[in-house]
Amino acid sequence: MIRLLYDTTIAGIRCAAGSIIKLGSHVEAALIDKGEAEDFPAVSKPVEVLSNSAVPVSSALTAVDEDLVSFTIAGGTLGVNSVLQIEPLWTFSSSVNNKICKVKVGGATVYSATRTTSVKEAPLIVLGNRNSMVSQIQPYDNTYVTAGSGVPATYAIDFSANQTVQITGQRVNTGDALTLEYFRVLHFVGD
């Protein structure tokens, strides 16, 4: 991005001094070299909120993966080097019974945890497109890792087509509670 220092006509369009515009890198460089513009530091890769809520949604069923929230990412929203970040927060009863928390993207389970005597689950789920709309890598599994011994998970989710994100919960006993308290899904725009 550049900021124009003077009123300038570019490709037949009159732009006022102070205008902040993004052009081809060679055009921007030429305008900067001529002293007609200056480099304008700006966030060139924005972060987009795809969906979020802090309205609690409780599990009503037992023994099934129940969608507590689901939404569609429109095909082409994510680019070939985009990163998808999902941050759910579930709370549940502490008991010997299983409570299962999952996140699915395009039908692929990208996170699953079975818990009993803890009371919350709040993972950070990251999927990075690998210079492709249909190839992703997941840097974190259940925790941040240094000197890890496991191979990162990879996926073949086709983000050129519509893909549904599902955040689910499952409880095996009606006496237990399971609630999705919060979630946020971010898109970090890639090159």
Backbone torsions as a table, in degrees:
resi	resn	phi	psi	omega
1	MET	NA	149.2	177.1
2	ILE	-132.6	160.6	171.9
3	ARG	-116.6	126.3	180.0
4	LEU	-74.2	136.3	-179.4
5	LEU	-90.0	-21.8	-178.3
6	TYR	-137.9	162.5	170.3
7	ASP	-59.0	129.8	-173.8
8	THR	-140.0	142.7	173.6
9	THR	-102.4	124.2	-179.3
10	ILE	-125.3	120.4	-179.4
11	ALA	51.0	40.8	176.7
12	GLY	81.2	3.6	-179.8
13	ILE	-111.4	127.8	-179.2
14	ARG	-82.7	124.7	-179.9
15	CYS	-118.2	132.7	-177.1
16	ALA	-77.2	152.1	173.7
17	ALA	-56.3	139.1	-178.8
18	GLY	91.9	-10.5	178.7
19	SER	-64.0	139.8	176.0
20	ILE	-107.2	120.3	-175.9
21	ILE	-137.4	159.7	175.6
22	LYS	-119.8	123.7	-179.6
23	LEU	-127.7	-179.6	173.0
24	GLY	-58.5	145.6	-174.7
25	SER	-58.7	-35.2	179.6
26	HIS	-68.9	-36.0	178.1
27	VAL	-70.0	-44.3	178.1
28	GLU	-59.6	-44.9	-179.7
29	ALA	-60.7	-41.6	-179.8
30	ALA	-64.2	-42.8	179.2
31	LEU	-65.9	-37.1	176.9
32	ILE	-66.9	-44.4	179.4
33	ASP	-60.7	-36.2	179.8
34	LYS	-77.1	-8.7	-178.6
35	GLY	80.4	16.2	-179.3
36	GLU	-92.6	-11.9	-177.8
37	ALA	-150.6	164.1	174.2
38	GLU	-127.3	152.2	176.7
39	ASP	-62.2	135.8	-179.2
40	PHE	-117.5	106.6	-179.6
41	PRO	-68.3	122.7	179.6
42	ALA	-147.3	164.5	175.6
43	VAL	-70.9	110.1	-177.7
44	SER	-91.0	-13.6	178.0
45	LYS	-125.4	92.9	-175.0
46	PRO	-72.0	162.3	173.1
47	VAL	-107.0	131.3	-176.3
48	GLU	-116.5	131.6	174.4
49	VAL	-84.2	116.4	179.6
50	LEU	-84.5	-35.0	176.8
51	SER	-168.2	147.8	175.9
52	ASN	-163.5	157.6	176.1
53	SER	-168.5	147.6	172.0
54	ALA	-119.8	19.7	175.3
55	VAL	-86.6	119.4	-176.3
56	PRO	-65.5	140.3	176.5
57	VAL	-127.6	116.8	-176.1
58	SER	-96.5	148.7	175.9
59	SER	-69.4	133.1	179.6
60	ALA	-109.2	-18.8	-174.2
61	LEU	-106.9	169.5	173.3
62	THR	-127.9	152.1	173.8
63	ALA	64.3	20.7	174.2
64	VAL	-139.7	150.8	170.6
65	ASP	-72.5	105.8	-176.3
66	GLU	-97.1	126.3	175.4
67	ASP	-65.9	115.2	174.2
68	LEU	-89.8	-27.3	170.6
69	VAL	-157.1	145.0	171.6
70	SER	-149.5	149.5	177.3
71	PHE	-156.1	164.5	-176.6
72	THR	-107.5	133.6	169.5
73	ILE	-93.2	117.8	-178.4
74	ALA	-63.0	140.3	178.0
75	GLY	-53.4	134.8	178.9
76	GLY	86.8	-5.3	178.0
77	THR	-63.7	-47.7	177.0
78	LEU	-84.8	138.8	177.4
79	GLY	-93.2	-178.6	-174.9
80	VAL	-65.7	-21.1	178.0
81	ASN	-123.7	23.3	178.0
82	SER	-74.8	159.6	176.2
83	VAL	-123.1	133.2	177.0
84	LEU	-106.3	128.1	179.8
85	GLN	-123.4	128.0	-177.8
86	ILE	-122.1	128.2	-177.4
87	GLU	-126.8	90.3	176.0
88	PRO	-94.5	157.5	171.9
89	LEU	-134.7	113.1	174.5
90	TRP	-105.7	146.1	166.9
91	THR	-122.8	153.6	-177.7
92	PHE	-159.6	166.7	178.6
93	SER	-68.3	144.5	172.7
94	SER	-89.0	112.1	179.8
95	SER	-157.5	175.9	178.9
96	VAL	-77.7	-8.5	-179.0
97	ASN	-79.9	147.7	179.1
98	ASN	-72.4	138.2	167.4
99	LYS	-124.1	125.0	-174.2
100	ILE	-114.1	125.5	179.1
101	CYS	-112.7	128.7	-179.1
102	LYS	-137.2	154.0	168.9
103	VAL	-129.5	129.4	178.3
104	LYS	-121.8	140.1	175.3
105	VAL	-127.6	120.6	-179.0
106	GLY	58.1	32.3	-180.0
107	GLY	85.5	-13.6	179.3
108	ALA	-88.0	129.3	177.2
109	THR	-77.8	113.1	-178.6
110	VAL	-101.4	-8.1	175.0
111	TYR	-157.0	135.5	175.4
112	SER	-152.1	130.8	177.6
113	ALA	-140.6	135.8	174.6
114	THR	-108.6	124.1	-176.3
115	ARG	-125.4	154.7	177.5
116	THR	-126.3	-79.2	-170.7
117	THR	-91.6	7.2	171.4
118	SER	-87.3	177.5	-176.4
119	VAL	-126.9	-2.8	176.9
120	LYS	-153.9	159.9	177.0
121	GLU	-141.6	123.5	-177.3
122	ALA	-142.8	74.2	-178.6
123	PRO	-82.5	164.0	170.1
124	LEU	-111.0	115.6	-176.1
125	ILE	-110.1	122.2	-177.4
126	VAL	-125.9	130.6	173.0
127	LEU	-124.3	124.6	179.2
128	GLY	-110.8	123.8	173.9
129	ASN	-66.2	136.9	-174.0
130	ARG	-102.7	65.6	-177.3
131	ASN	56.8	33.7	-177.0
132	SER	-159.5	149.9	175.3
133	MET	-80.6	-9.6	-173.8
134	VAL	-127.0	22.7	179.3
135	SER	-144.2	120.4	-178.0
136	GLN	-128.4	156.5	172.2
137	ILE	-126.2	147.9	-179.7
138	GLN	-117.2	106.1	-174.3
139	PRO	-69.3	-30.5	-177.7
140	TYR	-114.3	140.7	172.0
141	ASP	-100.3	-90.7	179.3
142	ASN	-101.2	-10.9	-178.7
143	THR	-152.8	168.2	168.6
144	TYR	-69.4	147.3	-171.5
145	VAL	-131.3	134.2	164.5
146	THR	-125.8	142.3	-178.4
147	ALA	53.0	43.2	-179.0
148	GLY	-73.1	157.8	179.8
149	SER	-110.7	-8.9	-178.8
150	GLY	-93.8	153.3	177.4
151	VAL	-83.3	135.7	178.9
152	PRO	-61.7	144.7	176.8
153	ALA	-70.3	145.7	174.8
154	THR	-126.6	156.8	-177.1
155	TYR	-139.1	164.3	176.2
156	ALA	-128.6	58.2	179.4
157	ILE	-86.6	128.6	-175.4
158	ASP	-89.0	95.6	-178.6
159	PHE	-80.8	3.0	171.3
160	SER	-79.2	-14.9	176.7
161	ALA	-111.3	161.9	175.7
162	ASN	-57.8	136.2	177.9
163	GLN	-132.5	135.2	179.9
164	THR	-93.5	133.6	172.5
165	VAL	-101.1	128.3	179.0
166	GLN	-124.0	128.6	172.4
167	ILE	-111.4	116.9	-170.5
168	THR	-118.9	165.5	173.4
169	GLY	-143.6	149.4	176.9
170	GLN	-141.6	131.8	173.8
171	ARG	-124.6	145.0	-176.3
172	VAL	-95.3	-13.5	-176.0
173	ASN	-128.6	132.2	-179.9
174	THR	-64.6	-18.3	178.0
175	GLY	-75.6	-12.8	178.9
176	ASP	-95.2	152.6	174.7
177	ALA	-108.3	148.0	174.1
178	LEU	-147.1	123.9	-175.5
179	THR	-135.4	133.8	167.8
180	LEU	-85.1	109.3	-174.6
181	GLU	-85.1	-30.4	-170.7
182	TYR	-163.9	149.8	167.2
183	PHE	-155.8	153.5	174.1
184	ARG	-144.6	134.8	177.7
185	VAL	-123.9	119.8	-176.2
186	LEU	-113.7	148.3	174.5
187	HIS	-117.5	114.9	174.8
188	PHE	-93.7	112.3	-174.3
189	VAL	-66.7	131.1	179.5
190	GLY	-103.4	176.8	177.9
191	ASP	-67.5	NA	NA
